[in-house]
Amino acid sequence: MPSSHFSTVNLTITIARNLYLTVSTPNKKPYKFVACMSRMVAVDDWAMVIFAMEAFRYFGGDLAVAPVECAIKEVMKLLRLYEKDGILKIQPAFKPRQIRELFYNTNQQTEYSNQISNSHECFYEFKESAEFISFPDWDDILMGYRQDSRFSTYYDMFAPLIQQYPNAAAFSLNRYHTALLTPVHELVNFSLANVLRKAVYSKTSVVPKMVIRPKLVASCWIHTSKVMENDTYFEMQTSAASFAHLNYALLTKHNATVKPGNSKSSFLDPDVLDSTFRSMLKRHSFVFENANFPFVSSFRGLISSCYRKITKDFVEDGLIYCPSIASCKYKTQNVAVEKSKTTYKEQVTAGPFLWIERKDSYFIADNKGCL
């Protein structure tokens, strides 16, 4: 189901009659390391975007892919800046059309609201051209360890494992809760270095994330591989790298449940990340001023309330509806955002098969928020 941001080819299938389909072609440019970022559903944490992209650059990532369903306009400006800098690709998130022949809502009643489809759209685009692919959320920062006086690139972290374990198709990595003790505050000029310099990493790992060798994997979830290309390939745990799980950068209070663990100097150099961010701003004549960015999250509290309601309903009545954020009703947010918009071609029916193609996908401005 391609859209205008993909190159496409035509395919003819005969099922009682000729069925003309349009399919996307994979990216053929070689990449050492690609990040298929999680789809942005309702994102306003612009500081997290900067942290994620500068860490990705710092560790030598080639290209991050950002499917966007909805984000505030300030986040979109930053995304387009990174896209202009050549390290990010933005695309409208995948959203299927409602199909009347199905007994469920394809946007509200699927696991994590089509998160798997969005991840695989990126995965399959780079399956043949990338040596490694990660699937992080925007608050999951993949980090390596200091070796002597320098840090390894993502590729250098994982490439040696291929020599040791040639049939390893996926690498499971620990993921540590991380707290930023210096709040991102509107009264203090934003400094990536000052924020990261006081990061605290927990010693307790939460649900792991992974990095895969895409040529060896047929299908996966963001936390684990699912289907290998053949039975000789396997997933293995490694300490070659780890994820820092930040949750939100705009928090103003330290999460007391995160106990001090690894020193930040073991993972990255805050001053270098801040310097490369400032250099990019200068390179593209982008004026960054605190007054132009919000310092209060418009969506996080609403989503948290939704999940609390889902949990309460589940405890009291059992699971009687699909537990996704689409199941909740929200007050109007009155926040300027950009949303993905998709148009579709006419549905084609051939026997028991339905084929629906996206005609176009693009972004539209909206002043009523994401939820």
BALOBA-1460 file (C-alpha; in Angstrom, 3 decimals):
// residues 371
<rec num="1" residu="m" x="0.000" y="0.000" z="0.000"/>
<rec num="2" residu="p" x="2.428" y="2.662" z="-1.164"/>
<rec num="3" residu="s" x="2.096" y="6.407" z="-0.898"/>
<rec num="4" residu="s" x="3.769" y="9.236" z="-2.746"/>
<rec num="5" residu="h" x="6.961" y="9.161" z="-0.645"/>
<rec num="6" residu="f" x="7.889" y="5.725" z="-2.071"/>
<rec num="7" residu="s" x="9.099" y="4.750" z="-5.537"/>
<rec num="8" residu="t" x="6.687" y="2.159" z="-6.911"/>
<rec num="9" residu="v" x="6.307" y="-0.574" z="-9.504"/>
<rec num="10" residu="n" x="3.202" y="-2.145" z="-11.020"/>
<rec num="11" residu="l" x="2.362" y="-5.793" z="-10.425"/>
<rec num="12" residu="t" x="-0.273" y="-7.887" z="-12.157"/>
<rec num="13" residu="i" x="-1.879" y="-10.848" z="-10.397"/>
<rec num="14" residu="t" x="-4.423" y="-13.132" z="-12.022"/>
<rec num="15" residu="i" x="-7.203" y="-14.293" z="-9.700"/>
<rec num="16" residu="a" x="-10.130" y="-15.052" z="-12.001"/>
<rec num="17" residu="r" x="-9.244" y="-11.739" z="-13.656"/>
<rec num="18" residu="n" x="-6.261" y="-9.437" z="-13.909"/>
<rec num="19" residu="l" x="-5.676" y="-7.435" z="-10.747"/>
<rec num="20" residu="y" x="-3.323" y="-4.484" z="-11.191"/>
<rec num="21" residu="l" x="-1.448" y="-3.592" z="-8.026"/>
<rec num="22" residu="t" x="1.106" y="-0.940" z="-7.123"/>
<rec num="23" residu="v" x="3.845" y="-1.937" z="-4.684"/>
<rec num="24" residu="s" x="6.760" y="-0.004" z="-3.234"/>
<rec num="25" residu="t" x="10.356" y="-0.784" z="-4.137"/>
<rec num="26" residu="p" x="13.002" y="-1.114" z="-1.396"/>
<rec num="27" residu="n" x="15.697" y="1.463" z="-0.769"/>
<rec num="28" residu="k" x="18.874" y="0.334" z="-2.545"/>
<rec num="29" residu="k" x="21.353" y="2.786" z="-1.007"/>
<rec num="30" residu="p" x="23.760" y="0.985" z="1.374"/>
<rec num="31" residu="y" x="23.483" y="1.924" z="5.043"/>
<rec num="32" residu="k" x="25.446" y="0.587" z="7.986"/>
<rec num="33" residu="f" x="22.880" y="1.526" z="10.635"/>
<rec num="34" residu="v" x="19.229" y="2.626" z="10.265"/>
<rec num="35" residu="a" x="16.789" y="3.446" z="13.075"/>
<rec num="36" residu="c" x="13.111" y="2.747" z="12.413"/>
<rec num="37" residu="m" x="11.733" y="5.133" z="15.030"/>
<rec num="38" residu="s" x="8.373" y="4.458" z="16.625"/>
<rec num="39" residu="r" x="5.447" y="6.267" z="15.089"/>
<rec num="40" residu="m" x="4.675" y="9.661" z="16.585"/>
<rec num="41" residu="v" x="1.055" y="9.594" z="17.770"/>
<rec num="42" residu="a" x="0.834" y="12.714" z="19.951"/>
<rec num="43" residu="v" x="4.286" y="14.183" z="20.467"/>
<rec num="44" residu="d" x="5.120" y="17.499" z="22.097"/>
<rec num="45" residu="d" x="8.449" y="16.678" z="23.794"/>
<rec num="46" residu="w" x="10.757" y="18.612" z="21.462"/>
<rec num="47" residu="a" x="13.732" y="18.262" z="23.836"/>
<rec num="48" residu="m" x="13.513" y="14.474" z="23.565"/>
<rec num="49" residu="v" x="13.658" y="14.726" z="19.774"/>
<rec num="50" residu="i" x="16.888" y="16.733" z="20.000"/>
<rec num="51" residu="f" x="18.421" y="14.288" z="22.458"/>
<rec num="52" residu="a" x="17.445" y="11.264" z="20.346"/>
<rec num="53" residu="m" x="18.745" y="12.697" z="17.075"/>
<rec num="54" residu="e" x="22.002" y="14.080" z="18.477"/>
<rec num="55" residu="a" x="22.764" y="10.778" z="20.225"/>
<rec num="56" residu="f" x="22.024" y="8.962" z="16.964"/>
<rec num="57" residu="r" x="24.447" y="11.281" z="15.144"/>
<rec num="58" residu="y" x="27.039" y="10.974" z="17.927"/>
<rec num="59" residu="f" x="27.184" y="7.196" z="17.608"/>
<rec num="60" residu="g" x="27.443" y="7.264" z="13.830"/>
<rec num="61" residu="g" x="23.892" y="6.378" z="12.804"/>
<rec num="62" residu="d" x="23.269" y="6.795" z="9.076"/>
<rec num="63" residu="l" x="19.538" y="7.438" z="8.830"/>
<rec num="64" residu="a" x="16.572" y="7.587" z="11.211"/>
<rec num="65" residu="v" x="13.054" y="7.181" z="9.800"/>
<rec num="66" residu="a" x="10.217" y="9.036" z="11.537"/>
<rec num="67" residu="p" x="6.610" y="8.026" z="10.796"/>
<rec num="68" residu="v" x="4.438" y="10.846" z="12.085"/>
<rec num="69" residu="e" x="0.736" y="10.626" z="12.849"/>
<rec num="70" residu="c" x="0.564" y="13.850" z="14.848"/>
<rec num="71" residu="a" x="3.033" y="16.223" z="16.519"/>
<rec num="72" residu="i" x="3.090" y="19.848" z="17.597"/>
<rec num="73" residu="k" x="4.358" y="22.285" z="14.984"/>
<rec num="74" residu="e" x="7.566" y="22.958" z="16.951"/>
<rec num="75" residu="v" x="8.483" y="19.265" z="16.831"/>
<rec num="76" residu="m" x="7.776" y="19.183" z="13.097"/>
<rec num="77" residu="k" x="10.102" y="22.148" z="12.564"/>
<rec num="78" residu="l" x="12.897" y="20.271" z="14.335"/>
<rec num="79" residu="l" x="12.211" y="17.087" z="12.381"/>
<rec num="80" residu="r" x="12.408" y="18.975" z="9.101"/>
<rec num="81" residu="l" x="15.655" y="20.569" z="10.240"/>
<rec num="82" residu="y" x="17.188" y="17.140" z="10.830"/>
<rec num="83" residu="e" x="15.762" y="15.937" z="7.524"/>
<rec num="84" residu="k" x="17.413" y="18.889" z="5.786"/>
<rec num="85" residu="d" x="20.647" y="17.900" z="7.521"/>
<rec num="86" residu="g" x="20.425" y="14.475" z="5.868"/>
<rec num="87" residu="i" x="20.165" y="12.261" z="8.953"/>
<rec num="88" residu="l" x="16.369" y="11.876" z="9.152"/>
<rec num="89" residu="k" x="13.547" y="10.864" z="6.834"/>
<rec num="90" residu="i" x="10.002" y="11.998" z="7.735"/>
<rec num="91" residu="q" x="6.965" y="10.172" z="6.402"/>
<rec num="92" residu="p" x="3.244" y="10.207" z="7.204"/>
<rec num="93" residu="a" x="2.356" y="7.316" z="9.472"/>
<rec num="94" residu="f" x="0.525" y="4.314" z="8.074"/>
<rec num="95" residu="k" x="-3.211" y="4.442" z="8.740"/>
<rec num="96" residu="p" x="-5.496" y="1.978" z="6.908"/>
<rec num="97" residu="r" x="-8.872" y="2.970" z="5.595"/>
<rec num="98" residu="q" x="-11.846" y="1.628" z="7.491"/>
<rec num="99" residu="i" x="-13.027" y="-1.502" z="5.650"/>
<rec num="100" residu="r" x="-16.747" y="-2.163" z="5.902"/>
<rec num="101" residu="e" x="-16.298" y="-5.915" z="5.339"/>
<rec num="102" residu="l" x="-14.284" y="-6.215" z="8.567"/>
<rec num="103" residu="f" x="-15.955" y="-6.544" z="11.981"/>
<rec num="104" residu="y" x="-13.498" y="-4.227" z="13.741"/>
<rec num="105" residu="n" x="-12.074" y="-0.710" z="13.394"/>
<rec num="106" residu="t" x="-8.702" y="-0.982" z="11.646"/>
<rec num="107" residu="n" x="-7.325" y="2.149" z="13.306"/>
<rec num="108" residu="q" x="-8.673" y="1.688" z="16.830"/>
<rec num="109" residu="q" x="-8.781" y="-2.066" z="17.357"/>
<rec num="110" residu="t" x="-5.339" y="-3.303" z="16.343"/>
<rec num="111" residu="e" x="-2.357" y="-3.897" z="18.623"/>
<rec num="112" residu="y" x="-0.852" y="-0.524" z="19.538"/>
<rec num="113" residu="s" x="-2.929" y="1.104" z="16.759"/>
<rec num="114" residu="n" x="-0.931" y="-0.211" z="13.786"/>
<rec num="115" residu="q" x="2.478" y="0.186" z="15.408"/>
<rec num="116" residu="i" x="3.598" y="-3.140" z="13.914"/>
<rec num="117" residu="s" x="2.581" y="-2.025" z="10.420"/>
<rec num="118" residu="n" x="4.475" y="1.251" z="10.780"/>
<rec num="119" residu="s" x="7.609" y="-0.518" z="12.031"/>
<rec num="120" residu="h" x="7.505" y="-3.047" z="9.198"/>
<rec num="121" residu="e" x="6.979" y="-0.405" z="6.548"/>
<rec num="122" residu="c" x="10.373" y="1.008" z="7.519"/>
<rec num="123" residu="f" x="11.888" y="-2.449" z="8.089"/>
<rec num="124" residu="y" x="10.963" y="-3.708" z="4.616"/>
<rec num="125" residu="e" x="12.101" y="-0.508" z="2.909"/>
<rec num="126" residu="f" x="15.635" y="-0.991" z="4.265"/>
<rec num="127" residu="k" x="15.707" y="-4.786" z="4.626"/>
<rec num="128" residu="e" x="17.989" y="-5.235" z="1.613"/>
<rec num="129" residu="s" x="20.224" y="-2.188" z="2.077"/>
<rec num="130" residu="a" x="20.881" y="-1.758" z="5.823"/>
<rec num="131" residu="e" x="23.346" y="-3.918" z="7.725"/>
<rec num="132" residu="f" x="21.680" y="-3.181" z="11.080"/>
<rec num="133" residu="i" x="18.264" y="-1.768" z="12.047"/>
<rec num="134" residu="s" x="17.023" y="-0.698" z="15.481"/>
<rec num="135" residu="f" x="13.398" y="-0.037" z="16.533"/>
<rec num="136" residu="p" x="13.557" y="2.527" z="19.354"/>
<rec num="137" residu="d" x="10.872" y="4.706" z="20.836"/>
<rec num="138" residu="w" x="11.856" y="8.359" z="20.833"/>
<rec num="139" residu="d" x="12.685" y="8.133" z="24.531"/>
<rec num="140" residu="d" x="14.910" y="5.058" z="24.019"/>
<rec num="141" residu="i" x="18.475" y="6.221" z="23.419"/>
<rec num="142" residu="l" x="20.825" y="3.510" z="22.144"/>
<rec num="143" residu="m" x="24.236" y="4.035" z="23.711"/>
<rec num="144" residu="g" x="27.596" y="2.332" z="23.651"/>
<rec num="145" residu="y" x="30.454" y="2.263" z="26.103"/>
<rec num="146" residu="r" x="33.677" y="4.190" z="26.238"/>
<rec num="147" residu="q" x="36.685" y="2.343" z="24.884"/>
<rec num="148" residu="d" x="39.879" y="4.032" z="26.028"/>
<rec num="149" residu="s" x="39.387" y="7.682" z="25.055"/>
<rec num="150" residu="r" x="36.608" y="7.284" z="22.499"/>
<rec num="151" residu="f" x="33.165" y="5.825" z="21.899"/>
<rec num="152" residu="s" x="32.437" y="3.213" z="19.258"/>
<rec num="153" residu="t" x="29.923" y="3.797" z="16.472"/>
<rec num="154" residu="y" x="26.783" y="1.701" z="16.348"/>
<rec num="155" residu="y" x="28.256" y="-0.300" z="13.508"/>
<rec num="156" residu="d" x="31.483" y="-0.958" z="15.396"/>
<rec num="157" residu="m" x="29.500" y="-2.135" z="18.413"/>
<rec num="158" residu="f" x="27.680" y="-4.863" z="16.488"/>
<rec num="159" residu="a" x="29.928" y="-5.783" z="13.553"/>
<rec num="160" residu="p" x="32.328" y="-7.875" z="15.701"/>
<rec num="161" residu="l" x="29.382" y="-10.006" z="16.827"/>
<rec num="162" residu="i" x="28.857" y="-11.152" z="13.235"/>
<rec num="163" residu="q" x="32.329" y="-12.676" z="13.215"/>
<rec num="164" residu="q" x="31.720" y="-14.453" z="16.530"/>
<rec num="165" residu="y" x="28.108" y="-15.455" z="15.848"/>
<rec num="166" residu="p" x="27.514" y="-15.525" z="12.071"/>
<rec num="167" residu="n" x="23.959" y="-16.863" z="12.498"/>
<rec num="168" residu="a" x="22.913" y="-14.254" z="15.051"/>
<rec num="169" residu="a" x="20.065" y="-12.359" z="13.394"/>
<rec num="170" residu="a" x="18.947" y="-10.161" z="16.296"/>
<rec num="171" residu="f" x="20.605" y="-8.713" z="19.384"/>
<rec num="172" residu="s" x="18.578" y="-8.160" z="22.555"/>
<rec num="173" residu="l" x="19.814" y="-5.190" z="24.613"/>
<rec num="174" residu="n" x="19.230" y="-4.138" z="28.206"/>
<rec num="175" residu="r" x="17.146" y="-1.008" z="28.682"/>
<rec num="176" residu="y" x="17.676" y="1.131" z="31.770"/>
<rec num="177" residu="h" x="15.346" y="3.721" z="33.268"/>
<rec num="178" residu="t" x="17.077" y="7.095" z="33.114"/>
<rec num="179" residu="a" x="16.343" y="10.365" z="34.899"/>
<rec num="180" residu="l" x="17.393" y="13.888" z="33.938"/>
<rec num="181" residu="l" x="18.106" y="15.780" z="37.148"/>
<rec num="182" residu="t" x="18.362" y="19.151" z="35.383"/>
<rec num="183" residu="p" x="14.859" y="20.136" z="34.223"/>
<rec num="184" residu="v" x="14.233" y="21.658" z="30.819"/>
<rec num="185" residu="h" x="12.837" y="24.976" z="32.001"/>
<rec num="186" residu="e" x="11.573" y="28.028" z="30.127"/>
<rec num="187" residu="l" x="13.527" y="30.427" z="32.353"/>
<rec num="188" residu="v" x="16.867" y="28.786" z="31.525"/>
<rec num="189" residu="n" x="18.339" y="28.819" z="28.014"/>
<rec num="190" residu="f" x="18.198" y="25.303" z="26.647"/>
<rec num="191" residu="s" x="21.533" y="23.497" z="26.896"/>
<rec num="192" residu="l" x="21.761" y="19.873" z="25.864"/>
<rec num="193" residu="a" x="25.077" y="19.582" z="27.697"/>
<rec num="194" residu="n" x="23.680" y="20.845" z="31.018"/>
<rec num="195" residu="v" x="20.701" y="18.492" z="30.818"/>
<rec num="196" residu="l" x="22.726" y="15.393" z="29.942"/>
<rec num="197" residu="r" x="25.553" y="16.103" z="32.344"/>
<rec num="198" residu="k" x="23.289" y="15.195" z="35.261"/>
<rec num="199" residu="a" x="21.642" y="12.108" z="33.809"/>
<rec num="200" residu="v" x="21.249" y="9.181" z="36.223"/>
<rec num="201" residu="y" x="21.012" y="5.629" z="34.910"/>
<rec num="202" residu="s" x="19.287" y="2.861" z="36.856"/>
<rec num="203" residu="k" x="21.038" y="-0.478" z="37.323"/>
<rec num="204" residu="t" x="17.776" y="-2.338" z="36.781"/>
<rec num="205" residu="s" x="16.857" y="-3.246" z="33.214"/>
<rec num="206" residu="v" x="13.253" y="-3.030" z="32.009"/>
<rec num="207" residu="v" x="11.720" y="-4.693" z="28.922"/>
<rec num="208" residu="p" x="14.601" y="-4.995" z="26.414"/>
<rec num="209" residu="k" x="14.770" y="-3.617" z="22.886"/>
<rec num="210" residu="m" x="16.758" y="-5.012" z="19.981"/>
<rec num="211" residu="v" x="18.923" y="-4.427" z="16.940"/>
<rec num="212" residu="i" x="18.545" y="-6.767" z="13.964"/>
<rec num="213" residu="r" x="20.424" y="-7.843" z="10.862"/>
<rec num="214" residu="p" x="17.498" y="-7.265" z="8.484"/>
<rec num="215" residu="k" x="18.602" y="-9.664" z="5.760"/>
<rec num="216" residu="l" x="18.273" y="-12.546" z="8.234"/>
<rec num="217" residu="v" x="14.945" y="-11.564" z="9.796"/>
<rec num="218" residu="a" x="11.545" y="-12.001" z="8.141"/>
<rec num="219" residu="s" x="9.348" y="-10.316" z="10.764"/>
<rec num="220" residu="c" x="9.790" y="-8.751" z="14.183"/>
<rec num="221" residu="w" x="8.273" y="-6.773" z="17.028"/>
<rec num="222" residu="i" x="10.080" y="-3.751" z="18.509"/>
<rec num="223" residu="h" x="11.075" y="-5.743" z="21.601"/>
<rec num="224" residu="t" x="12.009" y="-9.041" z="19.977"/>
<rec num="225" residu="s" x="12.422" y="-10.821" z="16.669"/>
<rec num="226" residu="k" x="9.524" y="-13.042" z="15.612"/>
<rec num="227" residu="v" x="10.293" y="-14.930" z="12.397"/>
<rec num="228" residu="m" x="13.765" y="-15.602" z="10.964"/>
<rec num="229" residu="e" x="14.513" y="-16.184" z="7.301"/>
<rec num="230" residu="n" x="15.485" y="-19.759" z="8.202"/>
<rec num="231" residu="d" x="15.726" y="-21.958" z="11.278"/>
<rec num="232" residu="t" x="19.491" y="-21.605" z="11.683"/>
<rec num="233" residu="y" x="19.233" y="-17.917" z="12.638"/>
<rec num="234" residu="f" x="18.626" y="-16.853" z="16.233"/>
<rec num="235" residu="e" x="18.304" y="-13.911" z="18.632"/>
<rec num="236" residu="m" x="20.943" y="-13.426" z="21.323"/>
<rec num="237" residu="q" x="21.434" y="-11.154" z="24.295"/>
<rec num="238" residu="t" x="24.503" y="-8.925" z="24.301"/>
<rec num="239" residu="s" x="26.079" y="-6.184" z="26.412"/>
<rec num="240" residu="a" x="27.687" y="-4.552" z="23.364"/>
<rec num="241" residu="a" x="25.301" y="-1.608" z="23.876"/>
<rec num="242" residu="s" x="22.252" y="-0.655" z="25.935"/>
<rec num="243" residu="f" x="19.236" y="1.633" z="25.811"/>
<rec num="244" residu="a" x="18.641" y="4.574" z="28.162"/>
<rec num="245" residu="h" x="14.881" y="4.812" z="28.684"/>
<rec num="246" residu="l" x="14.166" y="8.477" z="29.401"/>
<rec num="247" residu="n" x="10.362" y="8.630" z="29.337"/>
<rec num="248" residu="y" x="10.105" y="12.438" z="28.988"/>
<rec num="249" residu="a" x="12.686" y="15.222" z="28.858"/>
<rec num="250" residu="l" x="10.213" y="17.926" z="29.916"/>
<rec num="251" residu="l" x="9.744" y="16.401" z="33.378"/>
<rec num="252" residu="t" x="10.586" y="18.865" z="36.149"/>
<rec num="253" residu="k" x="10.951" y="16.397" z="39.020"/>
<rec num="254" residu="h" x="13.421" y="13.565" z="39.438"/>
<rec num="255" residu="n" x="11.773" y="10.140" z="39.530"/>
<rec num="256" residu="a" x="12.789" y="8.899" z="42.962"/>
<rec num="257" residu="t" x="12.364" y="5.262" z="41.926"/>
<rec num="258" residu="v" x="15.404" y="5.527" z="39.639"/>
<rec num="259" residu="k" x="18.450" y="4.730" z="41.721"/>
<rec num="260" residu="p" x="21.842" y="6.153" z="40.720"/>
<rec num="261" residu="g" x="23.833" y="3.662" z="38.692"/>
<rec num="262" residu="n" x="26.154" y="4.053" z="35.756"/>
<rec num="263" residu="s" x="27.923" y="7.370" z="35.267"/>
<rec num="264" residu="k" x="26.911" y="9.414" z="32.247"/>
<rec num="265" residu="s" x="30.564" y="9.652" z="31.187"/>
<rec num="266" residu="s" x="30.457" y="5.922" z="30.466"/>
<rec num="267" residu="f" x="27.928" y="6.421" z="27.694"/>
<rec num="268" residu="l" x="28.440" y="9.729" z="25.850"/>
<rec num="269" residu="d" x="30.044" y="13.172" z="25.925"/>
<rec num="270" residu="p" x="27.360" y="15.831" z="26.660"/>
<rec num="271" residu="d" x="29.503" y="18.689" z="25.363"/>
<rec num="272" residu="v" x="29.980" y="17.042" z="21.971"/>
<rec num="273" residu="l" x="26.231" y="16.466" z="21.565"/>
<rec num="274" residu="d" x="25.532" y="20.088" z="22.453"/>
<rec num="275" residu="s" x="28.222" y="21.304" z="20.042"/>
<rec num="276" residu="t" x="26.909" y="19.282" z="17.087"/>
<rec num="277" residu="f" x="23.384" y="20.534" z="17.769"/>
<rec num="278" residu="r" x="24.575" y="24.164" z="17.806"/>
<rec num="279" residu="s" x="26.585" y="23.565" z="14.635"/>
<rec num="280" residu="m" x="23.492" y="22.267" z="12.852"/>
<rec num="281" residu="l" x="21.491" y="25.326" z="13.908"/>
<rec num="282" residu="k" x="24.209" y="27.575" z="12.523"/>
<rec num="283" residu="r" x="24.588" y="25.498" z="9.352"/>
<rec num="284" residu="h" x="20.931" y="25.981" z="8.461"/>
<rec num="285" residu="s" x="20.473" y="29.484" z="9.972"/>
<rec num="286" residu="f" x="17.876" y="28.121" z="12.387"/>
<rec num="287" residu="v" x="17.154" y="30.515" z="15.252"/>
<rec num="288" residu="f" x="16.498" y="28.534" z="18.433"/>
<rec num="289" residu="e" x="14.827" y="30.577" z="21.202"/>
<rec num="290" residu="n" x="13.184" y="29.306" z="24.360"/>
<rec num="291" residu="a" x="10.180" y="31.536" z="23.830"/>
<rec num="292" residu="n" x="9.324" y="29.646" z="20.636"/>
<rec num="293" residu="f" x="8.940" y="26.269" z="22.350"/>
<rec num="294" residu="p" x="6.406" y="24.977" z="24.910"/>
<rec num="295" residu="f" x="7.643" y="23.746" z="28.283"/>
<rec num="296" residu="v" x="4.425" y="22.049" z="29.410"/>
<rec num="297" residu="s" x="3.235" y="18.800" z="27.870"/>
<rec num="298" residu="s" x="-0.244" y="19.062" z="26.370"/>
<rec num="299" residu="f" x="-0.801" y="15.357" z="25.746"/>
<rec num="300" residu="r" x="1.030" y="13.289" z="28.345"/>
<rec num="301" residu="g" x="-1.460" y="13.856" z="31.163"/>
<rec num="302" residu="l" x="-4.385" y="13.056" z="28.887"/>
<rec num="303" residu="i" x="-2.825" y="9.810" z="27.697"/>
<rec num="304" residu="s" x="-1.880" y="8.822" z="31.257"/>
<rec num="305" residu="s" x="-5.476" y="9.408" z="32.364"/>
<rec num="306" residu="c" x="-6.671" y="7.252" z="29.486"/>
<rec num="307" residu="y" x="-4.448" y="4.344" z="30.512"/>
<rec num="308" residu="r" x="-5.579" y="4.686" z="34.123"/>
<rec num="309" residu="k" x="-9.196" y="4.442" z="32.950"/>
<rec num="310" residu="i" x="-8.388" y="1.370" z="30.832"/>
<rec num="311" residu="t" x="-6.704" y="-0.288" z="33.816"/>
<rec num="312" residu="k" x="-9.639" y="0.540" z="36.122"/>
<rec num="313" residu="d" x="-12.164" y="-0.808" z="33.593"/>
<rec num="314" residu="f" x="-10.142" y="-3.969" z="33.132"/>
<rec num="315" residu="v" x="-9.944" y="-4.620" z="36.885"/>
<rec num="316" residu="e" x="-13.646" y="-3.982" z="37.423"/>
<rec num="317" residu="d" x="-15.227" y="-5.501" z="34.310"/>
<rec num="318" residu="g" x="-12.550" y="-7.429" z="32.431"/>
<rec num="319" residu="l" x="-11.330" y="-6.577" z="28.950"/>
<rec num="320" residu="i" x="-14.526" y="-5.699" z="27.081"/>
<rec num="321" residu="y" x="-13.019" y="-3.243" z="24.559"/>
<rec num="322" residu="c" x="-9.707" y="-2.769" z="22.768"/>
<rec num="323" residu="p" x="-7.270" y="-1.144" z="25.269"/>
<rec num="324" residu="s" x="-5.833" y="1.607" z="23.063"/>
<rec num="325" residu="i" x="-5.714" y="5.379" z="23.456"/>
<rec num="326" residu="a" x="-8.290" y="5.599" z="20.659"/>
<rec num="327" residu="s" x="-10.858" y="4.158" z="23.091"/>
<rec num="328" residu="c" x="-10.801" y="7.296" z="25.251"/>
<rec num="329" residu="k" x="-12.469" y="10.658" z="24.814"/>
<rec num="330" residu="y" x="-10.344" y="13.783" z="25.300"/>
<rec num="331" residu="k" x="-11.042" y="17.434" z="25.855"/>
<rec num="332" residu="t" x="-10.024" y="19.788" z="23.072"/>
<rec num="333" residu="q" x="-6.364" y="20.716" z="23.441"/>
<rec num="334" residu="n" x="-6.268" y="23.948" z="21.397"/>
<rec num="335" residu="v" x="-2.687" y="23.212" z="20.342"/>
<rec num="336" residu="a" x="-1.224" y="23.874" z="16.878"/>
<rec num="337" residu="v" x="-0.168" y="20.538" z="15.388"/>
<rec num="338" residu="e" x="0.453" y="18.765" z="12.104"/>
<rec num="339" residu="k" x="-1.422" y="15.552" z="11.347"/>
<rec num="340" residu="s" x="-0.963" y="12.938" z="8.662"/>
<rec num="341" residu="k" x="-3.713" y="12.713" z="6.077"/>
<rec num="342" residu="t" x="-4.204" y="9.774" z="3.716"/>
<rec num="343" residu="t" x="-6.352" y="9.365" z="0.638"/>
<rec num="344" residu="y" x="-7.081" y="5.983" z="-0.915"/>
<rec num="345" residu="k" x="-7.716" y="4.516" z="-4.312"/>
<rec num="346" residu="e" x="-10.917" y="2.601" z="-5.046"/>
<rec num="347" residu="q" x="-11.142" y="-0.735" z="-3.261"/>
<rec num="348" residu="v" x="-10.553" y="-3.767" z="-5.488"/>
<rec num="349" residu="t" x="-12.252" y="-7.066" z="-4.680"/>
<rec num="350" residu="a" x="-11.120" y="-10.347" z="-6.230"/>
<rec num="351" residu="g" x="-12.736" y="-13.426" z="-4.761"/>
<rec num="352" residu="p" x="-11.978" y="-13.463" z="-1.014"/>
<rec num="353" residu="f" x="-9.267" y="-10.809" z="-1.353"/>
<rec num="354" residu="l" x="-9.519" y="-7.060" z="-0.793"/>
<rec num="355" residu="w" x="-6.842" y="-4.681" z="-2.078"/>
<rec num="356" residu="i" x="-6.772" y="-1.063" z="-0.923"/>
<rec num="357" residu="e" x="-3.959" y="1.246" z="-1.993"/>
<rec num="358" residu="r" x="-3.018" y="4.592" z="-0.572"/>
<rec num="359" residu="k" x="-3.346" y="7.272" z="-3.193"/>
<rec num="360" residu="d" x="-1.443" y="9.935" z="-1.305"/>
<rec num="361" residu="s" x="-0.176" y="10.765" z="2.177"/>
<rec num="362" residu="y" x="0.685" y="14.236" z="3.422"/>
<rec num="363" residu="f" x="0.521" y="16.539" z="6.453"/>
<rec num="364" residu="i" x="-2.167" y="19.075" z="7.312"/>
<rec num="365" residu="a" x="-2.215" y="21.816" z="9.936"/>
<rec num="366" residu="d" x="-4.709" y="21.612" z="12.799"/>
<rec num="367" residu="n" x="-5.313" y="23.792" z="15.866"/>
<rec num="368" residu="k" x="-7.189" y="21.290" z="18.004"/>
<rec num="369" residu="g" x="-4.319" y="19.077" z="19.165"/>
<rec num="370" residu="c" x="-3.542" y="15.426" z="18.492"/>
<rec num="371" residu="l" x="-6.061" y="13.552" z="20.661"/>
